[in-house]
Amino acid sequence: MKQYILPLAFACAVVLPSCFDDKGNYDYVALSGFYVDTTDAVSLPVHSQFDTLYLNPRLVYDGDKGDLSFAWTIYFYTSSLTGNPATLLATTEELAAPIAAFPGRYWVEFRATDKQNGRIATRRYSLTVESSGSGLLVLHERDGLVDLDLVKTRLLTGNIARDEVKRRMYTQANPDHPLTGTPVAVDMMNYMTQRYIAIYTSDDGVNISPDDMSVTKTFRDLFLFAPRVARPGGYLVPYGVLSASPGETSDGMEMLVSDGVCYSNAVLFAVLLGGQPIFAERSSTAGEYRAAPYPFMGFGQIVIYDELNGRFMSGSTVATTLSTVAGSGDKFSFGNIGRELVHLAYGFNGQYMIYAIFKNRVDDGARYLYVMDFYST
């Protein structure tokens, strides 16, 4: 089927005897062929979110295509355009653009406009966008911009046909909110009604939707009061610490260290009270502190390492303060370790067992492995 778009409001035909001469003073302009050939009857398969969509509209035009302008748009699949805003995908004749739209059904429309006389040729495609699925989220930096990739591998996900990588998902979904700095952390909160991916860089932080990767909260939106300095250094969403919940479900707690200050967000309590979860600063009951970028939880307690005083500090999940951890082992005291923390992570029996690597404040090359059980402190 060929589609013809003509700039005529009506047409009339007059049959006159052949002996009559046309003595009118007219200018006759021959209109060139201008239509979209739809005889190929393209049927689009289900398209994976953030993959590039390629389409050739098969435009027929006898004139100079330099006289045409092009636009590809996408909008929700409805029978009416009323209240259905379109998103521009490209301004080229052929489409080659990643589709970052929320999973669902859409129309993709091609429009060519003759800039000389306003004639228009269009074609519309039905498109179903599916979720990118599960995999490993990789936060990385290139040329000063931080972005997010999704690595899907058969080693971790058995129901895919081949390994693949979804690239630059964040910048595709949020071209107006670039992330700068260096990568700090990416993790997912999944608790009751709260479901979001948290991204932190050395000078910014956002929450994004797992469905379309769009920003749902900016850095300032995450706090009860504006942080002293926007300099994220460490972030943690603990799993399986407060309850025997499934491994992919958070226990309703997240912690952030920004410029040496510890902030906590009791998502559990905010949701139960009908409020929006936000970070609040943790003050100290034992003098000034500077939190290392490795917050964690041990037996229902928020725990940080104070780099300034060489000690561990902790506080209840519902409190607003931190105090020096009591108790000691045979070789050291939690409240007076006196060394510089190099790295800290959960170990075996990860709910309470912590492995930490320290070095002396004056680095002499020595490294110390501490295995600590915070269940009994």
VEXZA-214406 format. One record per residue (C-alpha): x, y, z. Coordinates in Angstrom, 1 decimal, decimal comma. Last residue first. Layout:
residues N
@x = X y = Y z = Z;
...
END
This chain:
residues 377
@x = 29,6 y = -6,6 z = 71,1;
@x = 28,6 y = -10,2 z = 70,7;
@x = 27,3 y = -10,1 z = 67,1;
@x = 30,0 y = -7,8 z = 66,0;
@x = 32,5 y = -10,6 z = 65,4;
@x = 35,8 y = -9,1 z = 64,2;
@x = 38,5 y = -10,6 z = 61,9;
@x = 41,4 y = -8,1 z = 61,7;
@x = 44,0 y = -8,4 z = 59,1;
@x = 47,1 y = -6,2 z = 59,6;
@x = 49,4 y = -4,8 z = 56,9;
@x = 53,0 y = -3,7 z = 57,4;
@x = 54,6 y = -1,5 z = 54,7;
@x = 56,0 y = 1,0 z = 57,2;
@x = 53,2 y = 3,5 z = 56,7;
@x = 53,2 y = 6,0 z = 59,5;
@x = 49,6 y = 5,6 z = 60,6;
@x = 50,1 y = 1,9 z = 60,7;
@x = 48,1 y = -0,2 z = 58,3;
@x = 44,7 y = -1,9 z = 58,6;
@x = 42,7 y = -4,5 z = 56,8;
@x = 39,2 y = -5,4 z = 58,0;
@x = 37,1 y = -8,5 z = 57,9;
@x = 33,7 y = -8,2 z = 59,6;
@x = 31,5 y = -11,1 z = 60,8;
@x = 28,0 y = -10,0 z = 61,8;
@x = 25,5 y = -10,7 z = 59,0;
@x = 28,4 y = -11,9 z = 56,7;
@x = 28,6 y = -15,4 z = 58,3;
@x = 31,9 y = -15,5 z = 56,3;
@x = 33,2 y = -12,0 z = 55,7;
@x = 31,6 y = -8,5 z = 55,4;
@x = 34,0 y = -5,9 z = 54,1;
@x = 36,6 y = -3,3 z = 55,3;
@x = 39,6 y = -1,7 z = 53,5;
@x = 42,7 y = 0,3 z = 54,3;
@x = 41,8 y = 1,5 z = 57,9;
@x = 44,5 y = 3,5 z = 59,6;
@x = 45,6 y = 2,3 z = 63,0;
@x = 44,9 y = 3,4 z = 66,6;
@x = 42,8 y = 0,5 z = 67,5;
@x = 41,4 y = 2,3 z = 70,6;
@x = 37,7 y = 1,8 z = 71,0;
@x = 37,5 y = -1,6 z = 69,6;
@x = 40,3 y = -2,6 z = 72,0;
@x = 43,2 y = -4,8 z = 70,8;
@x = 45,1 y = -8,1 z = 71,2;
@x = 43,0 y = -10,2 z = 73,5;
@x = 39,7 y = -8,8 z = 72,4;
@x = 37,9 y = -5,7 z = 73,5;
@x = 34,5 y = -4,4 z = 74,5;
@x = 32,7 y = -1,1 z = 74,1;
@x = 32,1 y = 0,6 z = 70,7;
@x = 32,6 y = 4,4 z = 71,0;
@x = 29,3 y = 6,3 z = 70,5;
@x = 27,2 y = 7,3 z = 67,6;
@x = 24,0 y = 9,5 z = 67,6;
@x = 20,6 y = 9,8 z = 65,9;
@x = 19,0 y = 6,7 z = 67,3;
@x = 16,6 y = 4,3 z = 65,5;
@x = 19,3 y = 2,1 z = 63,9;
@x = 21,1 y = 2,0 z = 67,2;
@x = 24,6 y = 3,5 z = 67,3;
@x = 28,2 y = 2,4 z = 66,7;
@x = 31,8 y = 3,8 z = 66,8;
@x = 35,0 y = 1,9 z = 66,0;
@x = 38,3 y = 3,6 z = 66,9;
@x = 41,4 y = 5,2 z = 65,4;
@x = 40,6 y = 8,8 z = 66,6;
@x = 40,4 y = 10,7 z = 63,3;
@x = 39,7 y = 7,6 z = 61,1;
@x = 36,5 y = 6,8 z = 63,1;
@x = 35,4 y = 3,4 z = 61,8;
@x = 31,6 y = 3,1 z = 61,4;
@x = 29,0 y = 0,8 z = 62,8;
@x = 25,2 y = 1,0 z = 62,6;
@x = 23,8 y = -1,5 z = 65,1;
@x = 21,2 y = -4,2 z = 64,6;
@x = 23,6 y = -7,0 z = 65,2;
@x = 26,4 y = -5,5 z = 63,1;
@x = 25,8 y = -3,0 z = 60,3;
@x = 28,2 y = -1,4 z = 57,9;
@x = 29,8 y = 1,9 z = 56,9;
@x = 33,0 y = 1,7 z = 54,9;
@x = 34,1 y = 5,2 z = 53,7;
@x = 35,9 y = 6,0 z = 57,0;
@x = 34,0 y = 8,3 z = 59,3;
@x = 35,7 y = 11,4 z = 60,7;
@x = 34,8 y = 11,9 z = 64,4;
@x = 34,5 y = 14,8 z = 66,9;
@x = 33,8 y = 14,1 z = 70,5;
@x = 32,2 y = 11,1 z = 72,2;
@x = 28,5 y = 11,5 z = 71,9;
@x = 28,8 y = 11,8 z = 68,1;
@x = 26,3 y = 13,1 z = 65,6;
@x = 24,6 y = 10,9 z = 62,9;
@x = 23,1 y = 13,0 z = 60,1;
@x = 19,7 y = 12,1 z = 58,7;
@x = 19,0 y = 10,6 z = 55,3;
@x = 15,4 y = 10,5 z = 53,9;
@x = 12,6 y = 8,0 z = 53,7;
@x = 9,2 y = 9,5 z = 52,6;
@x = 6,6 y = 9,1 z = 55,3;
@x = 3,7 y = 6,7 z = 56,0;
@x = 4,9 y = 5,7 z = 59,4;
@x = 5,7 y = 2,2 z = 58,3;
@x = 7,6 y = 3,6 z = 55,3;
@x = 9,7 y = 5,9 z = 57,4;
@x = 10,4 y = 3,1 z = 59,9;
@x = 11,8 y = 0,6 z = 57,4;
@x = 13,5 y = 3,2 z = 55,3;
@x = 15,7 y = 4,1 z = 58,2;
@x = 18,2 y = 6,3 z = 56,4;
@x = 21,6 y = 6,9 z = 57,9;
@x = 24,2 y = 9,6 z = 57,5;
@x = 27,8 y = 9,4 z = 58,7;
@x = 30,1 y = 12,4 z = 58,2;
@x = 33,6 y = 12,0 z = 56,8;
@x = 33,0 y = 14,1 z = 53,7;
@x = 29,9 y = 12,1 z = 52,9;
@x = 29,4 y = 8,6 z = 54,4;
@x = 26,1 y = 7,0 z = 53,5;
@x = 24,0 y = 4,3 z = 55,1;
@x = 20,9 y = 2,4 z = 54,1;
@x = 18,3 y = 0,5 z = 56,1;
@x = 15,0 y = -1,2 z = 55,2;
@x = 16,1 y = -4,8 z = 55,4;
@x = 16,9 y = -5,0 z = 51,7;
@x = 15,5 y = -7,8 z = 49,6;
@x = 17,7 y = -9,6 z = 47,1;
@x = 19,1 y = -12,2 z = 49,6;
@x = 15,7 y = -13,1 z = 50,9;
@x = 14,8 y = -11,9 z = 54,4;
@x = 16,0 y = -13,7 z = 57,5;
@x = 15,9 y = -10,5 z = 59,5;
@x = 18,0 y = -7,5 z = 60,7;
@x = 21,2 y = -8,2 z = 58,8;
@x = 19,9 y = -10,0 z = 55,7;
@x = 21,1 y = -7,4 z = 53,2;
@x = 22,8 y = -4,1 z = 54,1;
@x = 22,5 y = -1,2 z = 51,7;
@x = 25,8 y = 0,6 z = 51,9;
@x = 27,4 y = 3,8 z = 50,7;
@x = 30,9 y = 5,3 z = 50,9;
@x = 32,7 y = 8,5 z = 50,0;
@x = 30,1 y = 11,0 z = 49,0;
@x = 31,3 y = 14,6 z = 48,8;
@x = 28,4 y = 17,0 z = 49,0;
@x = 29,6 y = 19,0 z = 52,0;
@x = 27,6 y = 19,9 z = 55,1;
@x = 24,6 y = 17,9 z = 53,9;
@x = 21,3 y = 19,7 z = 53,3;
@x = 18,8 y = 18,8 z = 56,0;
@x = 16,4 y = 15,9 z = 55,9;
@x = 18,5 y = 14,5 z = 53,0;
@x = 17,9 y = 12,5 z = 49,8;
@x = 16,2 y = 15,3 z = 47,9;
@x = 19,5 y = 17,3 z = 47,9;
@x = 21,2 y = 14,5 z = 45,9;
@x = 18,5 y = 14,3 z = 43,3;
@x = 15,6 y = 11,9 z = 43,6;
@x = 13,6 y = 10,0 z = 40,9;
@x = 16,2 y = 10,1 z = 38,2;
@x = 15,3 y = 7,9 z = 35,2;
@x = 16,7 y = 4,4 z = 34,9;
@x = 13,6 y = 3,1 z = 33,0;
@x = 12,4 y = 0,3 z = 35,3;
@x = 15,0 y = 0,3 z = 38,1;
@x = 14,0 y = 4,0 z = 38,8;
@x = 16,9 y = 6,2 z = 39,8;
@x = 18,1 y = 7,6 z = 43,1;
@x = 20,9 y = 10,2 z = 42,8;
@x = 24,3 y = 11,1 z = 44,2;
@x = 27,0 y = 13,7 z = 43,5;
@x = 30,6 y = 14,8 z = 44,1;
@x = 32,7 y = 11,6 z = 44,5;
@x = 30,0 y = 9,6 z = 42,7;
@x = 27,0 y = 7,8 z = 44,2;
@x = 24,2 y = 5,8 z = 42,5;
@x = 21,2 y = 4,4 z = 44,3;
@x = 18,8 y = 2,1 z = 42,5;
@x = 15,2 y = 2,2 z = 43,6;
@x = 12,4 y = 0,2 z = 45,2;
@x = 10,7 y = 1,4 z = 48,3;
@x = 7,1 y = 0,2 z = 48,6;
@x = 8,1 y = -2,8 z = 50,8;
@x = 11,9 y = -3,0 z = 50,6;
@x = 14,1 y = -3,2 z = 47,6;
@x = 17,0 y = -0,7 z = 47,7;
@x = 19,6 y = -1,3 z = 45,0;
@x = 23,3 y = -0,6 z = 45,0;
@x = 25,8 y = 1,6 z = 43,1;
@x = 28,9 y = 3,0 z = 44,8;
@x = 31,8 y = 5,5 z = 44,6;
@x = 32,4 y = 6,2 z = 40,9;
@x = 34,6 y = 9,3 z = 40,1;
@x = 33,4 y = 12,8 z = 39,5;
@x = 30,5 y = 13,8 z = 37,3;
@x = 27,0 y = 12,6 z = 36,8;
@x = 25,0 y = 14,1 z = 34,0;
@x = 21,5 y = 15,3 z = 34,7;
@x = 19,9 y = 16,6 z = 31,4;
@x = 20,7 y = 13,5 z = 29,4;
@x = 19,0 y = 11,3 z = 31,9;
@x = 17,7 y = 8,0 z = 30,4;
@x = 20,5 y = 7,7 z = 27,8;
@x = 23,0 y = 9,0 z = 30,3;
@x = 22,1 y = 6,3 z = 32,9;
@x = 21,9 y = 3,4 z = 30,5;
@x = 25,3 y = 4,0 z = 29,0;
@x = 25,8 y = 0,4 z = 27,8;
@x = 23,6 y = -2,7 z = 28,0;
@x = 26,1 y = -5,6 z = 27,8;
@x = 25,4 y = -9,0 z = 26,3;
@x = 26,2 y = -12,7 z = 26,9;
@x = 24,1 y = -15,1 z = 24,8;
@x = 20,8 y = -17,0 z = 24,8;
@x = 19,5 y = -15,9 z = 28,2;
@x = 17,7 y = -18,1 z = 30,7;
@x = 20,7 y = -19,2 z = 32,8;
@x = 21,5 y = -15,8 z = 34,4;
@x = 24,8 y = -15,7 z = 36,3;
@x = 27,2 y = -17,6 z = 34,0;
@x = 24,9 y = -16,8 z = 31,1;
@x = 25,9 y = -13,2 z = 31,4;
@x = 24,0 y = -9,9 z = 31,3;
@x = 26,2 y = -7,0 z = 32,1;
@x = 24,3 y = -3,7 z = 32,7;
@x = 26,1 y = -0,5 z = 32,3;
@x = 25,9 y = 2,8 z = 34,3;
@x = 27,7 y = 6,1 z = 33,6;
@x = 30,1 y = 8,5 z = 35,3;
@x = 31,4 y = 11,5 z = 33,2;
@x = 34,9 y = 12,9 z = 33,5;
@x = 36,2 y = 11,5 z = 30,2;
@x = 35,0 y = 8,0 z = 31,2;
@x = 33,8 y = 6,8 z = 34,6;
@x = 32,3 y = 3,5 z = 35,5;
@x = 29,4 y = 2,0 z = 37,5;
@x = 28,7 y = -1,6 z = 36,6;
@x = 25,3 y = -3,2 z = 37,3;
@x = 25,5 y = -7,0 z = 37,1;
@x = 22,5 y = -8,7 z = 35,6;
@x = 18,7 y = -8,7 z = 35,5;
@x = 16,2 y = -7,8 z = 32,8;
@x = 16,5 y = -5,0 z = 30,3;
@x = 12,8 y = -4,7 z = 30,5;
@x = 10,7 y = -5,0 z = 27,3;
@x = 9,6 y = -2,4 z = 24,8;
@x = 6,7 y = -3,2 z = 22,5;
@x = 6,6 y = -1,2 z = 19,3;
@x = 3,8 y = -0,4 z = 16,8;
@x = 5,1 y = 1,5 z = 13,8;
@x = 3,8 y = 4,7 z = 12,2;
@x = 4,6 y = 6,3 z = 8,8;
@x = 4,3 y = 9,9 z = 7,7;
@x = 4,6 y = 12,1 z = 4,6;
@x = 4,0 y = 15,8 z = 4,9;
@x = 3,6 y = 18,7 z = 2,5;
@x = 4,6 y = 22,1 z = 3,9;
@x = 5,4 y = 23,7 z = 0,5;
@x = 9,2 y = 24,4 z = 0,4;
@x = 10,1 y = 22,7 z = 3,7;
@x = 8,8 y = 19,4 z = 2,6;
@x = 8,1 y = 17,5 z = 5,9;
@x = 9,0 y = 13,9 z = 6,6;
@x = 7,5 y = 12,3 z = 9,7;
@x = 8,3 y = 8,9 z = 11,2;
@x = 6,3 y = 7,6 z = 14,2;
@x = 7,1 y = 5,1 z = 16,8;
@x = 3,9 y = 4,0 z = 18,7;
@x = 4,4 y = 2,4 z = 22,1;
@x = 3,7 y = -0,6 z = 24,3;
@x = 5,4 y = -1,2 z = 27,6;
@x = 8,7 y = -1,1 z = 29,4;
@x = 9,7 y = 2,5 z = 30,3;
@x = 11,4 y = 4,2 z = 27,3;
@x = 15,2 y = 4,2 z = 26,9;
@x = 15,1 y = 3,2 z = 23,2;
@x = 18,6 y = 3,6 z = 21,6;
@x = 18,6 y = 5,4 z = 18,2;
@x = 19,3 y = 4,5 z = 14,6;
@x = 16,3 y = 5,7 z = 12,6;
@x = 16,6 y = 6,5 z = 8,9;
@x = 15,7 y = 9,9 z = 7,5;
@x = 17,4 y = 11,8 z = 10,3;
@x = 16,0 y = 14,0 z = 13,1;
@x = 16,0 y = 11,4 z = 15,9;
@x = 14,2 y = 10,2 z = 19,0;
@x = 11,9 y = 13,0 z = 19,9;
@x = 9,5 y = 12,2 z = 22,7;
@x = 5,8 y = 12,5 z = 22,1;
@x = 3,2 y = 13,7 z = 24,6;
@x = 0,0 y = 11,8 z = 25,0;
@x = -2,6 y = 14,3 z = 26,3;
@x = -4,6 y = 14,0 z = 23,1;
@x = -2,7 y = 11,8 z = 20,7;
@x = -5,6 y = 9,4 z = 20,5;
@x = -5,9 y = 5,6 z = 19,8;
@x = -3,2 y = 4,8 z = 22,4;
@x = 0,2 y = 3,2 z = 22,3;
@x = 2,4 y = 5,6 z = 24,3;
@x = 4,6 y = 8,0 z = 22,4;
@x = 7,8 y = 7,8 z = 20,3;
@x = 9,1 y = 10,3 z = 17,8;
@x = 11,2 y = 10,3 z = 14,6;
@x = 11,5 y = 13,6 z = 12,8;
@x = 12,7 y = 14,5 z = 9,3;
@x = 13,2 y = 17,8 z = 7,4;
@x = 13,0 y = 17,8 z = 3,6;
@x = 14,5 y = 20,2 z = 1,0;
@x = 17,8 y = 18,4 z = 1,1;
@x = 15,9 y = 15,4 z = -0,1;
@x = 16,0 y = 17,0 z = -3,6;
@x = 13,0 y = 15,9 z = -5,5;
@x = 11,5 y = 12,6 z = -6,6;
@x = 10,7 y = 11,5 z = -3,1;
@x = 9,9 y = 7,9 z = -1,9;
@x = 10,6 y = 7,2 z = 1,8;
@x = 11,2 y = 3,6 z = 2,7;
@x = 10,8 y = 4,2 z = 6,5;
@x = 14,2 y = 2,5 z = 7,3;
@x = 14,3 y = 1,6 z = 11,0;
@x = 17,0 y = 0,6 z = 13,4;
@x = 16,4 y = 0,5 z = 17,2;
@x = 19,4 y = 0,6 z = 19,5;
@x = 19,1 y = -1,4 z = 22,7;
@x = 18,3 y = 0,6 z = 25,9;
@x = 15,1 y = -1,5 z = 26,6;
@x = 14,9 y = -4,7 z = 24,6;
@x = 12,6 y = -4,6 z = 21,6;
@x = 9,8 y = -7,1 z = 21,1;
@x = 9,7 y = -7,8 z = 17,3;
@x = 8,6 y = -5,1 z = 14,8;
@x = 6,3 y = -6,2 z = 12,0;
@x = 7,2 y = -4,3 z = 8,8;
@x = 4,6 y = -4,5 z = 6,1;
@x = 7,1 y = -4,1 z = 3,2;
@x = 4,4 y = -2,5 z = 1,1;
@x = 4,5 y = 0,6 z = 3,3;
@x = 6,2 y = 2,9 z = 0,7;
@x = 6,2 y = 6,4 z = 2,3;
@x = 5,1 y = 9,2 z = -0,1;
@x = 6,3 y = 12,1 z = -2,2;
@x = 6,4 y = 11,9 z = -6,0;
@x = 7,1 y = 15,4 z = -7,4;
@x = 4,3 y = 18,0 z = -7,8;
@x = 4,3 y = 19,6 z = -11,3;
@x = 3,7 y = 23,4 z = -11,0;
@x = 1,5 y = 25,1 z = -13,6;
@x = 1,4 y = 28,9 z = -13,7;
@x = -1,9 y = 30,3 z = -15,1;
@x = -3,1 y = 33,1 z = -17,4;
@x = -6,4 y = 31,6 z = -18,7;
@x = -7,1 y = 31,3 z = -22,4;
@x = -8,0 y = 27,6 z = -22,4;
@x = -9,2 y = 27,0 z = -25,9;
@x = -12,6 y = 25,3 z = -26,5;
@x = -12,7 y = 22,8 z = -29,4;
@x = -12,1 y = 19,9 z = -27,0;
@x = -15,5 y = 20,3 z = -25,4;
@x = -15,1 y = 20,7 z = -21,6;
@x = -15,0 y = 18,2 z = -18,7;
@x = -14,4 y = 19,8 z = -15,4;
@x = -12,9 y = 17,9 z = -12,5;
@x = -12,8 y = 19,1 z = -8,9;
@x = -10,5 y = 18,4 z = -6,0;
@x = -10,8 y = 19,5 z = -2,4;
@x = -8,6 y = 20,6 z = 0,5;
@x = -5,5 y = 19,9 z = -1,5;
@x = -2,0 y = 19,6 z = 0,0;
@x = -1,7 y = 16,0 z = -0,9;
@x = -0,4 y = 13,1 z = 1,3;
@x = -0,2 y = 9,8 z = -0,5;
@x = 0,4 y = 6,5 z = 1,3;
@x = 1,3 y = 3,5 z = -0,8;
@x = 0,0 y = 0,0 z = 0,0;
END
